[in-house]
């Protein structure tokens, strides 16, 4: 399906600004996952994805990452 043909949903942003000294904690990932409405095994899968994005952020000095669903 083309993105322009998909049903429109209201934009949902879930910004997090956690202290950089702590790094990305499991509790941060779970809070984001639950905020996105994920349940069960999806939460663990999301944590894996979030940790990969965080690693990308650190290694490539990325200031913004956008995930489109």
Backbone bond lengths (Angstrom), bond angles and torsions (degrees), N, CA, C in turn:
res aa  C-N    CA-C-N  psi(-1)  N-CA   C-N-CA  omega(-1)  CA-C   N-CA-C  phi
1 X - - - 1.439 - - 1.526 108.79 -
2 X 1.282 115.44 135.83 1.453 122.03 176.94 1.527 108.70 -74.27
3 X 1.318 117.57 139.81 1.458 121.44 -177.61 1.521 111.98 -58.21
4 X 1.322 117.27 -34.03 1.459 119.97 179.00 1.523 112.72 -69.22
5 X 1.331 117.16 -20.89 1.454 121.59 -179.30 1.530 112.37 -92.69
6 X 1.307 117.44 -10.55 1.457 120.05 -176.96 1.533 110.13 -75.36
7 X 1.333 115.53 152.22 1.472 118.18 178.33 1.523 110.32 -61.98
8 X 1.292 117.13 138.65 1.466 121.66 -179.89 1.529 110.09 -79.09
9 X 1.314 114.85 136.99 1.454 121.41 174.27 1.517 107.73 -121.15
10 X 1.331 117.36 151.99 1.455 117.74 175.72 1.524 109.93 -62.64
11 X 1.308 116.05 143.14 1.465 120.94 -179.85 1.527 109.51 -66.57
12 X 1.314 115.06 133.34 1.454 120.76 178.79 1.519 108.23 -122.80
13 X 1.309 116.39 111.63 1.451 120.71 175.93 1.523 108.65 -100.80
14 X 1.312 115.74 142.00 1.456 121.99 177.69 1.520 108.42 -128.95
15 X 1.340 116.58 67.82 1.458 117.69 -178.15 1.519 112.30 -70.36
16 X 1.323 115.75 144.82 1.467 121.87 175.41 1.510 106.86 -131.06
17 X 1.297 115.28 136.04 1.461 120.36 175.18 1.515 107.32 -131.80
18 X 1.321 115.53 83.94 1.451 121.26 -179.07 1.525 109.52 -93.10
19 X 1.314 117.00 154.53 1.455 119.36 179.79 1.527 111.33 -58.27
20 X 1.337 118.10 128.38 1.465 120.30 -177.67 1.524 113.20 -61.22
21 X 1.317 117.31 -25.68 1.471 119.93 -177.38 1.522 111.97 -65.73
22 X 1.337 117.65 -26.32 1.464 119.75 -177.83 1.520 112.14 -84.10
23 X 1.312 117.62 -20.30 1.454 119.59 -173.79 1.517 109.41 73.56
24 X 1.302 116.84 -167.98 1.463 121.93 179.96 1.524 108.34 -91.94
25 X 1.304 115.89 114.00 1.459 121.08 -178.60 1.522 110.60 -96.50
26 X 1.317 115.83 159.11 1.449 120.98 177.04 1.519 112.14 -57.58
27 X 1.329 116.50 -36.58 1.464 120.03 179.67 1.523 111.16 -65.38
28 X 1.336 117.72 -33.80 1.462 121.08 176.14 1.528 109.76 -64.63
29 X 1.326 115.79 -45.83 1.467 120.66 -179.28 1.521 111.09 -62.28
30 X 1.336 116.36 -43.41 1.470 119.76 -179.59 1.523 111.24 -65.12
31 X 1.334 116.70 -40.52 1.470 119.52 179.30 1.524 110.44 -61.75
32 X 1.325 116.98 -42.66 1.464 120.48 177.54 1.528 110.81 -64.99
33 X 1.334 116.39 -45.08 1.466 121.00 -178.75 1.522 110.84 -60.03
34 X 1.327 117.11 -45.80 1.460 120.02 179.60 1.524 110.60 -66.68
35 X 1.336 117.18 -35.67 1.457 121.07 177.00 1.521 112.21 -63.22
36 X 1.326 115.95 -29.09 1.462 121.52 177.78 1.529 112.08 -85.98
37 X 1.323 116.51 -3.71 1.464 120.23 178.94 1.514 114.14 83.67
38 X 1.323 117.21 18.34 1.466 120.18 179.74 1.517 109.74 -79.54
39 X 1.343 115.91 151.59 1.460 121.59 -178.39 1.515 110.20 -141.35
40 X 1.321 114.93 157.66 1.460 121.58 174.16 1.515 113.47 56.23
41 X 1.349 116.74 -132.14 1.464 121.07 -175.87 1.528 113.07 -63.28
42 X 1.319 116.81 -20.92 1.468 119.74 179.18 1.523 111.24 -63.16
43 X 1.335 117.27 -31.46 1.461 121.07 -179.05 1.536 109.63 -63.88
44 X 1.323 116.96 -46.14 1.466 120.96 179.00 1.530 111.17 -65.80
45 X 1.332 116.19 -39.57 1.464 119.40 177.48 1.523 110.86 -63.92
46 X 1.330 116.17 -40.38 1.454 120.13 178.09 1.519 110.80 -63.78
47 X 1.330 117.39 -40.43 1.469 119.90 179.71 1.526 110.38 -59.93
48 X 1.320 116.84 -40.80 1.459 120.67 177.70 1.531 110.72 -61.76
49 X 1.315 116.67 -44.33 1.464 121.05 178.76 1.524 110.69 -65.05
50 X 1.337 116.87 -44.74 1.465 120.96 -179.10 1.522 111.17 -62.64
51 X 1.322 117.26 -40.41 1.471 119.97 178.24 1.532 110.91 -65.32
52 X 1.329 116.78 -37.32 1.465 120.12 176.01 1.518 111.71 -64.91
53 X 1.328 116.83 -41.05 1.463 120.65 177.66 1.523 110.81 -66.22
54 X 1.320 116.67 -38.20 1.461 120.12 178.25 1.524 110.84 -64.63
55 X 1.321 115.81 -40.54 1.466 120.27 176.99 1.532 109.79 -62.62
56 X 1.316 117.04 -42.90 1.463 121.84 176.60 1.527 110.57 -59.82
57 X 1.318 115.56 -43.50 1.465 121.53 178.42 1.525 110.66 -57.30
58 X 1.325 117.13 -46.18 1.459 120.98 -178.10 1.528 112.38 -70.70
59 X 1.315 116.36 -44.32 1.469 120.15 -174.09 1.525 113.04 -75.67
60 X 1.315 117.81 -29.89 1.470 120.99 -176.02 1.520 112.90 -109.59
61 X 1.320 116.82 5.03 1.460 122.03 -179.42 1.526 111.19 54.62
62 X 1.319 115.26 41.18 1.461 120.41 178.94 1.520 108.78 -77.51
63 X 1.308 117.20 129.88 1.460 120.01 -179.84 1.519 112.15 -95.44
64 X 1.339 117.26 -12.31 1.453 120.71 -178.08 1.519 109.50 -149.63
65 X 1.309 115.67 134.74 1.456 121.75 174.16 1.514 106.63 -129.51
66 X 1.311 117.38 128.57 1.467 121.21 179.47 1.520 108.33 -116.72
67 X 1.311 114.70 133.82 1.463 121.04 178.09 1.518 106.86 -115.97
68 X 1.304 116.51 120.86 1.460 121.31 176.92 1.514 108.43 -103.60
69 X 1.298 114.78 132.70 1.471 117.58 179.57 1.480 111.16 -113.49
